[in-house]
Amino acid sequence: EQRAVSTTGPQALTFLNGVFMHESAGRMADRVRDEAGRDQEQQVVLAFRLALARDPGPGELDASLGFLAAQAAQVVSDSQSDPAVARQRALAAFCLVLLNTNEFTYTR
């Protein structure tokens, strides 16, 4: 027996855009910042450990740091936010990404 794929568009959109997921990502980002400090590499490592129970691979770490930098720059550009606020919003967006990965959502 093999289970049929059951993910629907609305389910995926709820995970990406839903209030609960955004609140969860924001709280996760707060915890990551509080426990890892301002070092973004340590933040990425802790976020991976919390969400996926493993450390990021070298490519994942580089991609994650690039995402954080690009996201923070976009927040500053869009809203003229303080850089510290932009970094926290970028971290929350990164946590949302981790919470939307197949690795987080599905068991093997």
ChimeraX attribute file (.defattr): number of C-alpha atoms within 10 A of each C-alpha:
attribute: neighborCount
match mode: 1-to-1
recipient: residues
	/A:1	3
	/A:2	4
	/A:3	5
	/A:4	6
	/A:5	6
	/A:6	7
	/A:7	8
	/A:8	8
	/A:9	8
	/A:10	10
	/A:11	12
	/A:12	12
	/A:13	10
	/A:14	12
	/A:15	17
	/A:16	16
	/A:17	13
	/A:18	12
	/A:19	11
	/A:20	12
	/A:21	17
	/A:22	18
	/A:23	13
	/A:24	15
	/A:25	22
	/A:26	20
	/A:27	14
	/A:28	21
	/A:29	23
	/A:30	16
	/A:31	16
	/A:32	24
	/A:33	21
	/A:34	11
	/A:35	12
	/A:36	17
	/A:37	12
	/A:38	14
	/A:39	9
	/A:40	18
	/A:41	15
	/A:42	16
	/A:43	21
	/A:44	25
	/A:45	19
	/A:46	21
	/A:47	26
	/A:48	21
	/A:49	13
	/A:50	17
	/A:51	17
	/A:52	16
	/A:53	11
	/A:54	12
	/A:55	15
	/A:56	18
	/A:57	11
	/A:58	9
	/A:59	9
	/A:60	14
	/A:61	17
	/A:62	14
	/A:63	13
	/A:64	20
	/A:65	18
	/A:66	12
	/A:67	16
	/A:68	23
	/A:69	16
	/A:70	13
	/A:71	19
	/A:72	24
	/A:73	17
	/A:74	15
	/A:75	18
	/A:76	16
	/A:77	11
	/A:78	9
	/A:79	9
	/A:80	12
	/A:81	16
	/A:82	11
	/A:83	13
	/A:84	12
	/A:85	14
	/A:86	22
	/A:87	22
	/A:88	19
	/A:89	21
	/A:90	22
	/A:91	30
	/A:92	24
	/A:93	20
	/A:94	23
	/A:95	25
	/A:96	22
	/A:97	15
	/A:98	19
	/A:99	24
	/A:100	16
	/A:101	12
	/A:102	10
	/A:103	12
	/A:104	14
	/A:105	13
	/A:106	7
	/A:107	6
	/A:108	5
